[in-house]
Amino acid sequence: MDAPQKPVATGPSGRSRNPIALDGDDGRASQDLWLISYADLMTLLLAFFVMILAISSVREDKFEKLKREVNPKAAAPLSDAQGTVDKLIEGKGLAAVARTVLSESGLSIQLDKSILFASARADVVAAGRAILEPIAKVLVGLGAGYEVVVEGHTDDIPMRGGGFRSNWELSTQRAVEVLRVLAESGVSADRLSAQGFAETRPLVPAVGTSEEIARARAKNRRVELRVRSVDAASRIKPSDEKARRGGL
């Protein structure tokens, strides 16, 4: 005589709704079903933490670049200002001694010492005023949302005589005198600041032949106007400044 069969629960289609539960008489397979849900939960948690880690490691400069690509209007003011200053430089025939660079940290306007000052002096000469005054008008047009940091830089030759005891004093005073011209030309004083770096931040290493060293020193003697948004200025890190100088 055949052994009586256990009843099987079926759905509307007539199929068993829980065939796994019938694999063993002790119901052990049914008890292990929680492992499937547990494994799914662990997988979701792992994916969540990987996503959080990826978001937290996004570099701010990359994010700013992406923001500008998504919203080109955010970068338009500095881009337009760069174009205007470039036209001024070209129109005055100063392309060999002046240049602009637009980077993630802002707009840099570099003016060689030769068009701004006499040797070992900090008074801005007439030719320097002739380029600084129209640049000031461009800076005024940017509005209060942008600050201007005036940086003074010298070469690596120590000061001998003159009215300054060191390149630190010379570079700082030159930055202050350029700032004064910008302020007199209409740039609001609360948007301006001045810094002197002496020979510590050269654009070009003064190495090689005597002619190459002379060219490098001439390029390193400069005043740099760094224009950046007030919001971006609060996020600038030393690594960003190093990258900016390396890309110029």
C-alpha positions in Angstrom: 0.0 0.0 0.0 1.4 3.4 -1.0 2.4 5.9 1.7 0.0 8.8 2.0 1.3 12.0 0.3 1.7 15.3 2.0 -0.7 18.0 0.7 1.0 20.7 -1.5 -0.2 24.3 -1.5 -0.9 25.5 -5.0 -1.7 28.9 -6.6 -4.3 29.7 -9.2 -2.1 28.2 -11.9 -2.0 24.9 -10.1 1.8 25.1 -9.3 3.3 24.7 -5.9 3.8 28.1 -4.1 6.7 26.8 -2.0 8.3 23.8 -3.6 11.6 24.4 -1.7 9.9 23.8 1.6 9.1 20.2 0.5 12.7 19.3 -0.2 13.2 17.8 3.2 10.9 16.4 5.8 12.5 18.5 8.6 11.8 21.9 6.9 15.5 22.8 7.0 15.4 24.5 3.5 12.5 26.7 4.5 14.5 27.9 7.6 17.5 28.9 5.4 15.5 31.3 3.1 16.4 34.3 5.3 20.0 34.0 4.0 18.8 35.2 0.6 17.3 38.4 2.1 20.3 38.9 4.3 22.7 38.6 1.3 20.6 41.1 -0.7 20.7 43.6 2.3 24.5 43.3 2.6 24.9 43.9 -1.1 22.8 47.0 -1.0 24.7 48.3 2.1 28.0 47.8 0.3 26.8 49.6 -2.8 25.6 52.5 -0.5 28.9 52.9 1.2 30.9 52.7 -2.0 28.7 55.5 -3.4 29.3 57.6 -0.2 33.0 57.1 -0.5 33.0 58.1 -4.2 31.1 61.3 -3.4 33.3 62.3 -0.5 36.5 62.0 -2.6 35.5 64.3 -5.4 38.1 67.0 -5.8 36.7 70.6 -5.5 38.6 71.8 -8.6 37.1 68.9 -10.6 33.7 69.8 -9.3 34.1 73.5 -10.2 35.3 72.5 -13.7 32.2 70.3 -14.1 30.0 73.0 -12.8 31.3 75.4 -15.4 30.8 72.9 -18.2 27.2 72.3 -17.1 26.6 76.0 -16.6 28.9 78.0 -19.0 27.4 81.3 -17.7 29.2 80.8 -14.4 32.6 81.1 -16.1 31.6 83.8 -18.6 32.6 86.9 -16.6 36.2 85.9 -16.2 36.4 84.6 -19.8 35.0 87.8 -21.1 37.5 89.8 -19.0 40.4 87.7 -20.3 39.3 88.4 -23.9 39.1 92.1 -23.2 42.5 92.3 -21.5 44.1 90.2 -24.3 42.8 92.7 -26.8 44.3 95.6 -24.7 47.7 93.8 -24.6 47.7 93.1 -28.4 46.5 96.6 -29.2 49.4 98.2 -27.3 52.0 95.7 -28.7 52.8 94.2 -25.3 52.3 90.5 -26.1 56.0 89.9 -25.3 55.8 91.3 -21.8 52.2 90.7 -20.7 49.9 87.7 -20.8 46.7 86.2 -19.2 45.9 82.7 -18.0 42.4 81.5 -17.1 42.5 78.5 -14.8 40.2 76.8 -12.3 41.4 79.2 -9.6 40.6 82.3 -11.6 42.1 84.8 -14.0 45.8 85.7 -13.8 47.1 88.8 -15.5 50.9 88.9 -15.6 52.8 92.1 -16.3 56.6 92.0 -16.6 58.5 94.5 -14.5 60.0 96.1 -17.7 56.7 97.9 -18.5 55.9 98.9 -14.9 59.1 99.9 -13.1 62.6 101.1 -13.4 65.3 98.9 -12.1 65.3 98.5 -8.3 62.4 101.0 -8.1 58.7 100.6 -7.1 57.2 103.8 -8.7 54.9 102.9 -11.6 56.1 104.5 -14.8 53.9 106.2 -17.3 53.8 103.1 -19.6 52.7 101.0 -16.7 49.8 103.3 -15.9 48.8 103.2 -19.6 48.1 99.5 -19.3 46.9 99.4 -15.7 44.2 102.0 -16.1 42.3 100.2 -18.8 42.8 96.9 -17.0 41.2 98.6 -13.9 38.1 99.4 -16.0 37.8 95.7 -16.9 38.1 94.8 -13.2 35.5 97.4 -12.2 33.1 95.8 -14.7 33.3 92.4 -13.0 31.6 93.8 -10.0 31.9 93.2 -6.2 31.7 89.4 -6.6 35.3 89.3 -7.7 38.4 90.1 -5.6 41.9 91.1 -7.0 45.1 90.0 -5.3 48.2 92.0 -6.5 51.3 89.9 -6.3 54.9 91.3 -6.5 57.7 89.0 -7.7 61.4 89.6 -8.2 64.3 87.5 -9.6 66.8 85.7 -7.5 69.5 88.4 -7.5 69.9 89.9 -4.0 69.3 93.6 -3.6 72.5 95.7 -3.5 72.0 99.4 -2.6 69.0 101.3 -3.6 66.0 102.1 -1.3 65.2 98.5 -0.4 67.1 96.2 1.8 65.7 92.9 0.3 63.7 91.5 -2.6 60.9 91.0 0.0 60.5 94.7 0.5 60.9 95.5 -3.2 58.3 93.0 -4.3 55.8 94.0 -1.6 56.2 97.7 -2.4 55.7 97.1 -6.1 52.5 95.2 -5.4 51.3 98.1 -3.2 52.0 100.7 -5.9 50.1 98.7 -8.5 47.3 98.3 -6.1 47.3 102.1 -5.6 46.9 102.7 -9.4 44.0 100.2 -9.6 42.3 101.9 -6.6 42.8 105.4 -8.2 41.3 104.0 -11.4 38.1 103.0 -9.8 38.6 99.5 -8.4 36.9 99.3 -4.9 39.5 99.2 -2.2 37.7 96.4 -0.3 38.2 94.1 -3.3 42.0 94.7 -3.4 44.9 93.2 -1.5 48.7 93.1 -2.0 51.3 90.4 -1.4 55.1 90.3 -2.0 56.8 87.0 -2.7 60.4 88.1 -3.6 62.1 85.4 -5.7 60.2 82.5 -4.0 57.7 81.8 -6.8 59.5 81.9 -10.2 57.6 81.2 -13.4 60.7 79.8 -15.0 63.7 78.2 -13.2 66.9 80.4 -13.7 69.1 77.6 -15.0 71.0 76.9 -18.3 73.2 79.1 -20.3 73.8 82.8 -19.3 71.2 83.9 -21.9 68.6 81.4 -20.7 69.2 82.5 -17.1 68.8 86.2 -18.2 65.5 85.4 -20.0 64.2 83.4 -17.1 65.0 86.2 -14.6 63.3 88.8 -16.8 60.1 86.7 -16.9 60.2 86.1 -13.2 60.4 89.9 -12.4 56.7 90.7 -12.7 53.5 91.8 -11.0 50.6 89.4 -11.2 46.9 90.3 -10.8 44.9 87.3 -9.6 41.2 87.8 -10.2 38.8 85.3 -8.6 35.3 85.1 -7.4 34.9 85.8 -3.7 33.3 82.3 -3.1 36.2 80.5 -5.0 38.8 82.5 -3.0 37.6 80.9 0.3 38.1 77.4 -1.2 41.6 78.0 -2.6 44.2 75.6 -1.1 48.0 75.7 -1.4 47.9 72.7 -3.8 45.6 74.7 -6.1 48.1 77.6 -6.1 51.0 75.3 -6.9 49.1 73.8 -9.8 48.2 77.3 -11.0 51.8 78.5 -11.1 52.9 75.2 -12.7 50.4 75.7 -15.6 51.4 79.3 -16.4 
